[in-house]
Amino acid sequence: MRAPFKKFLASGNVFIWGCAAGVSVSLLMVFGLLLLIVINGLGYFWTANIVELTLKDKQHVMGQLAGREVIPRSITPDRPEGKSRLRVKIGNRDIYGLDFKWVNDDQIASETYPPDIALLERREWGNMYARIKAVYKGETLQAEGNDAGWIALAPLIDTTNALYQQITRIERIEIGSINTDIEQARLKIRALEMGAAPDTRERGQIDGLKAQVAAAESRYQEKTLELDTLRTQFNEYSVLMVDANGREKQIPVGQIIRALRPNEIGLMHKCWIYLTNVWSVLSTEPREANTEGGIFPAIFGTVMMVIIMSLAVVPFGVLAALYLREYARQGIMVRLVRIAVNNLAGVPSIVFGVFGLGFFIYAVGGTLDTLFFPERLPTPTFGTGGILWASLTLALLTVPVVIVSTEEGLAAVPREFREGSLALGATKLETMLKVVIPSALPGILTGLILSMARAAGEVAPLMLTGVVKLAPSLPVDGSWPFFHFDRKFMHLGFHIYDVGFQSPNVEAAKPMVYITTLVLITVVVLLNLTAIVLRNHLRKKYAGSVL
Amino acid sequence: MQNGLRQSPDHDSKDHAVKLTLNQVNFFYGDRQALFKIDVEIITNQVTSFIGPSGCGKSTLLRCLNRLNDLVEGVRLEGTMLLDGIDIYGPNVDITDLRKRVGMVFQKSNPFPKSIYENVAYGPRLHGIRNRGRLDQIVEEGLIGAGLWEEVKDRLQASAFGLSGGQQQRLCIARALAVKPDVLLMDEPCSALDPVATAKIEELLFSLKQDLTVVIVTHNMQQAARVSDWTAFMYLGEVVEFGLTKQIFTTPSKKQTDDYITGRFG
């Protein structure tokens, strides 16, 4: 019995099994995690049918089924062991206060799916599940009854959505640009007044600027009037809704983004709605403390931050690696530097955040402000968190990765290439630029890939250097100079933290957390794929043995 | 004939101008001495081969001739090496110019990861030739000189790595020829090649020596006997015997040489 066992040990199979088990466990964990995120995330976009539950106490509950779970600690007599309950999304937060309600299985008398219940997606207070009682224009009745109201409602929603877009455009772009004009004129006036007492020419300038401000302000008044008219139209119609238990609630049509009757809709149409839901999450701005609406600003912020970081980290890391590997005299000093660089990769990211705050924001940004934007002080321009400082902080955080893999890439360039080039009369620099660096590019890109993956997922340092839960505007827009590196930004990783753990409405925020996670992973994968495709292209170009 | 050194060639050679003169050359890697008192004269437009067992310093000597050993840290050279009467290690020598005049072909073919055309054009471009027509001409001349033109003229833009081993080595020769050197150093250029490819390169040497001086290091004594006019036998960092190839291989004056070429050791 012992001899075969010994033989088995000696065969090395145990070792192979151990290795295989290690790989399998890692893969299982990765795919398990992905599966969990995908299932929970993608489920959010599906418009489930609306159920109407009649309870044994004659109460009605109306909403979308969100899940069934075993009642926790269900061993007491009124909660017998092993019983389950339903989690129903009842919406109507303005009436009930909570979006979700738990209904024990044994309380339910009947369960129906009436086709006439409407789902109203609203700009505030979340979804509403109710029947229509009447539609009003001001005080006058326009339509009465559920079906007549439904028919009357649809065109009204289209009108108000168009009005909403118009209002947003005026508020954001037109009034926004007027405000920028006023602000800039004021800053110029301040800059002129800040120096010595203004002479006649300067006074003339100041008067001109003041006239500009006055003109802009009158334009602003016109726009406000226009807005007022639009807002009156926007709030002209209202709809009276009645919930499962007969409670009535009148809401302006302008509050409704979309009205659906999910129980009437066919499968194909639902798939279409699914796709529109996905698109709207990817392309719109958040609503309701980020728990609803889209995550577009966060996607944009994440991608832009990673790109700025890459632009900063690659030249920096590559130059450092070139010096360490090719020019520095190999000795104890270089070895110490290398150890220090490697250890830098292990410093907690929050420490980099604190450094970024102290160095980039206070020191560099503060100096920039006093030198170039003194008229805006004490309001900081660069002396506060912004996408540039956050990106540079992350570049510092990830520069060791780029240095290490660039050094490896350089070390892998065959000596024959260098000698071949030198023997033709090339200088060291020419050899470096024309032969060595091109051959080391795949290694450099590997470093970039690793650093992008790390940077995109980092949250802690960003919280100190410029991320916010809701940014009023994107770092890139139509107003000069188009790229606003001083602006604060939103980030998917921080969005997960904020929505999932800082939100007052945890249950409603859950799906958003999964979706954001899914999008973050997708963004990282896409960014990496781009770099990987580029690397493979280069590998092919510079591939080949030296015989 | 007595000491085997500085034989005057007695066959139909031309002017016998001396291209490279090595005078009492000692070479050190740190504390370790690799070359001992080398005295050799290399004649213009002739092929000179260095033979000897592994580790005898042949390659080191070759790499001293274009100062490629400068890359190694802690090396030191004593004595003089003259190229056309000018000290290679003199203070006013521009290494770039030196290496332009003294080309080199390595043991392992080392084309750059670029196209065939770019490989050959690499040197001329470095030395400031930008004109496309001029470059085309140089590339063609180089490839013709290396006997590769007919094989690759239709795929100049293809990767150099697509060539066979022998073709790659001839591409390296073409690359070296493109900078118009006076001297071509070859460090065991055929050791990784099959007999057919080797034969092609050996043929090439006969045409190359019309225009330049060739110094070749080889393990293969038959090769040395076939291609070279002059042969130096090296052992443990010293030149044991240097003379006309005919003499070295027929009537060596030293016993060590005789033992080596007859295969008794090495």
Interface residues (C-beta under 8 A of the other chain):
Chain A: P414 E416 F417 E419 G420 S421 L422 A423 L424 G425 A426 T427 E430 K434 V435 P438 S439 K541 Y542 A543 G544 S545 V546 L547
Chain B: N66 L68 L71 T96 D97 L98 R99 K100 G103 M104 F106 K108 S109 N110 P111 F112 P113 Y122 G123 L126 H127 S159 A160 F161 G165 Q168 C172 R175 A176 V179 A192
